[in-house]
Amino acid sequence: MITVDVNEIALGIESFGDDDAPLVLLAGGPTMLSWPDALCERLAAGGRRVVRYDLRDSGESTTADPEAPDYTLRDLAADAAALADALGGAPAHVAGIGVGGMVAQVAALDHPGAFSALTLAGTRAVAPGPSDDDLPDHDQATMSRLFAHPMPDWTDREAVAEFAAAGAEIRGDDPAAARTIAARIWDRTPGTAPPIQMANQLGMVFSRLDCTPRWRERLPEIEIPTLVVHGRRNRFFPVGNGEAIAREIPGARLLVLEEAATAIPDAAVDAVAEAMLTLGYHQKAPHPRTTRRQGA
């Protein structure tokens, strides 16, 4: 892993594949480990250069004060465009998962020349906070269970890993995978200060970001080929959010992972990679929308 300087900050990146291959840029949610190793490796095997990166205030990227960020959602989108340029200059396939999907949407809208394709996984088209009336909000029973679960001692690696595993079980994700990833995130977090550890594990910085103006109404402006991936069992951003994005972006393809929740499970990696690799060959003009369901 290395850092790349853009927009007066450093972004931690990890690369897979040939440096001369077409670039797929993966925005973390917030850390790069939101994207599975197996997916990165599968995309690289398919002839892509894959770069996953940490957002500001997470992982190897510049950390200032995640409790009082001095940047906006649009700054994070500008980081993605600047990083794509710094890594080679050619338009990149940009992808975002969870809150990283919000970054990717705004990046595609604000910097259309920087990107050739867009993948949005497990995200929604409105900022953190109250959802639009026509979009399904967080499952309240799930949220009640999550909030009832006591916070760990953020300075204790094992406690943090167990907290992540318990949260994954509540959300419908794989507890063992979540435990392993949380431990890896803890190991690469710059310091053990509780606010920094919590920001890396939970992405709480997004609840404090300026996410205005709204971007949902601009989604029809997106002209690049778009793939929307969403878990049928996602209780945090229910699948109706992905369905809405796919309707509102012209020609977008919707891939529903029937057995997935918020994370991309190993069983779904091949289907997601195949869809992302195929997307890169589509033309920019709108194409017929298709829906495929994958039993992951």
C-alpha positions, 0 to 999 in steps of 0.5 A, a space after each residue: 500500500 502507498 499514498 498518492 497526493 491529491 487536493 492537498 491531502 494523501 489518499 492510501 491506495 492498494 493496486 491489483 493487476 497490470 498498471 497499463 490495464 484499464 483502471 477500476 477505481 474503488 471508493 471505500 465505505 469508508 476504508 478500502 477494505 469494504 471491497 473484498 480482496 477476492 473481487 479485486 483479484 477477480 477484476 484484475 484477472 479479467 484484465 483490469 488495473 484495480 485500485 481501492 482507496 481509503 476516504 479521508 479520515 480513514 485507513 492510510 489516507 489523511 486523518 485530521 478530525 473525523 468528529 469535525 470534518 472540514 470537507 464536504 461530500 463534493 470534496 470526496 467526489 473531487 478526490 476520486 476524480 483527482 485520483 483517477 487523473 493521478 493514476 493515469 489520466 484516462 477515464 476510469 470505471 469508478 465504483 462505490 459501496 455503501 456510503 462510498 456509493 454516494 461519493 461515486 454518484 456525485 463524482 460521476 455527476 460533478 466530474 463526468 469527463 473523469 469516468 467511463 463507467 459507474 458501479 454502485 453497490 448497496 447504496 442510496 441516492 440521498 445523503 445520510 439522515 432522513 430518507 425521501 418518502 418514496 424510498 425505503 428507510 433503514 429497517 427499524 427493527 434492525 436499527 434498534 438492535 444495532 443501537 442497543 448493542 453497546 459500543 466496544 472499547 475502541 482501544 481493544 482490538 479483540 473487542 472491536 472485532 467482536 463488536 463488528 461480528 455481532 453487528 454483521 449478524 444483526 445486519 445479515 452479513 457473515 460474522 466471521 468475515 466481518 470479524 476478520 475485516 474489523 481486525 484488519 481495519 483496526 491494525 491499519 488505523 492511524 492510532 488508537 484514539 476512540 474517535 479515529 477507530 470508530 470513524 474507521 469501523 463505522 464511517 460515522 464521519 458521514 453523519 457530519 458531512 455537508 452533503 448539500 445540494 441534493 443530487 438525486 434529481 440529477 441522476 438522469 444526467 449520468 450518461 456513462 454505463 452504470 451497474 447497480 448491485 444490491 443485496 436483497 437482504 440489505 436491511 440498512 439500505 433496503 433493496 428499493 434504494 438500488 431499484 430507484 437508482 437503476 430506474 433513474 439513471 438512464 440504461 442502468 443495469 440492476 444486479 440483485 444478489 438474492 442472498 446478500 445483505 450489506 456486504 458482497 459475499 464471496 459467493 457473489 464475487 464472480 457474478 459481480 466481477 463479470 457484470 463489472 467487466 462487461 460494463 466496461 465494454 458498453 457504449 456511453 449511449 443508454 442501453 436497455 435496462 436488464 435485471 439479473 438476480 444472483 443467488 449469492 
